[in-house]
Amino acid sequence: MRAVVFDRFGGPGVLRVAELPDPEPGPGEVRVRVAAAGVQPFDVAVRQGVMPGLPIVFPQRIGQEYAGVVEKGDLPIGTPVLGSTMLSGHATHVVVPVANAVPKPEHLDFATAAGMVAAAQTASGALLELDVTTGDVLLVHAAAGSVGTLAVQLARKAGATVIGTASPGNHDYLRSLGALPVAYGEGLVEAVRALGRKVTVALDAAGGEAVAQSIALGVPGERVGTIVDDAAAAGHGARVVRAGRDPERLAAVVAQPDLVLPIRGYPLDEVAAAHAAVESRHGRGKVVLTPM
């Protein structure tokens, strides 16, 4: 198989594609031929060496989410699946427990399915922890990213009004998702107030000033959640809402045929460019590798 590895911590240029033996599934596992693999900020942090506690051994593999077809093991050959893995998804093949392999719905192509894995679990889990419901006015920071894109849509389905922060070039996109757009950065608090909606809950997928801005808008700390900025949460009495992996919750989200997630695809050999795109923290939707 071909797999992305790195031999030292650093920038995207440390990544390379290596030829490795095909992995063999054990009892209760399947080998999946990967059609698409999502790239997320976690992968960037692993590559940079800023994720303490992970068992890193060079040459180290990388990648947390996949979609593909069962090739061997304890599910029928040819079954299309998606799901989470750990430091192994950026490859042509991955071995995963059967319990973590979610059937891919027919309405999803492989790239979108892979792109939804982490974003769907993170967004849905955060909204559950923040108890977003009918009548809420939710402020989503970084609403055009993958987590933000799904959080906007899921919150709208739950009956909430959604305000989303993004660069002006993504404002029409946010409107298409049903959100009221505002520009991030200086002046955000005033721009949100000018909409005439009282924000009741906030989800931060951006970091920086997002938690402080949410508090300044009068949102109670227990209803301000961040997935990226633990220090800001601690400093402002907000919450870290980094929900764990849950195949059942993932299956429930991807089963919804009307959800939208734009995909930016890169071949496996262009993994450095894919990581650079994620690391830039700009762009719409999800970056995905396409090994096949």
Secondary structure, 3 states (H helix, E strand, C coil): CEEEEECCCCCHHHEEEEECCCCCCCCCEEEEEEEEEEECHHHHHHHHCCCCCCCCCCCEECCCEEEEEEEEECCCCCCEEEEECCCCCCECEEEEEHHHCEECCCCCCHHHHHHHHHHHHHHHHHHHHCCCCCCCEEEEECCCEHHHHHHHHHHHHCCCEEEEEECHHHHHHHHHHCCEEEECCCCHHHHHHHCCCCCCEEEECCCCCHHHHHHHCCCCHHHEEECCCHHHHHHHCCEECCCCCCHHHHHHHHCCCCCCCCEEEEEHHHHHHHHHHHHCCCCCEEEEEECC
